[in-house]
Amino acid sequence: MQFQPGDLFVFYTDGFPEAMNKTLELFGEDRLCKTIERHADGSAAEIMEGIFSEMKLFTGKAKQHDDMTIVVVKVV
C-alpha cells in the first residue's frame, strides 16, 4: 500500500472513546471520529491538540479511569 500526501493515521487507546463527563456519558467513537475530521486539515500536532482540547472540554473536571495515549501520523 502506498501512502499519499494528506493520508492520516490516528492510533489511540480505549481511554479516549471511554472518557466520561460528570454525568457518566462516554466521549465515544462517533464523537472521536467527528473530532478528528474537524481537525484533519491541520498538522499532526494540531490534530492531536484539537482532539485533546475537545475531549477535555467534554469531560470537564471528571476524573478519568483509564490511560489515554494517542499517536497521530499525517503523510506530507
N, C-alpha and C positions, 0 to 999 in steps of 0.2 A: 504494500500500500504506500503510495506516495502522498506526502503531506503538501498542502498548498498554502500560500500566504493567507493568513486570516483564519486558518483552522484553529480550533480552540478545544483544549482538553482540560477538564476540571475533575480532579480526583479528591474525594473527601471522605472522612469517616462518618459514621452514623450519628455522631453528635450534632451535626448541622441540621438534618431534617428532624431530628428528635429534640431539638432545643425547644423549651416551653416558656410561655409567658406566665404571668401570675395566675391566670385562670386555667392553667394546665393545657392550653391549646398548643399543639405542635406547630413548629415552623413549617414542616412538611416538604415533601419532594416537589410538589407543584409550585409552591412559593419560592423554593430554592431555584428551580429552573427558570421561573419568570425573572427572578433577581439577576441570574446570570445573563439572560437575554437582554435585560435593560442596560447592563454594563459591558456587553460584548464588544462594543466599538473601542473600548479603552485598551490600554496596555495590560499585560498580565497583572502587574502590581495594582493598577486601578480597578481591575475586575475584582481582585481579592479584597481590596479595601471596600469596594461597593458592597460585596457580599457581607463582610463583617459589619459594616455600618448598618445595613438594613436588618441583619439578624439581631444586632444589639438594640436597635430601635424597637423591634418586635418583642424581644424578651424583657426589655427594661432591666429592672433590678432583680428579676427572678434568678434564684440560684440554679445553676446548671448541674446536671447529674452525670454528665459524660464529657470525655475529652472532645476537642474539636480541632481537627487537623485538615488543612486544605492545601492542595498544590494546583496552581493554575499555569498552564503552558499555552502560549499563543505563538503560532508559527508566523514569522515575519518574512 
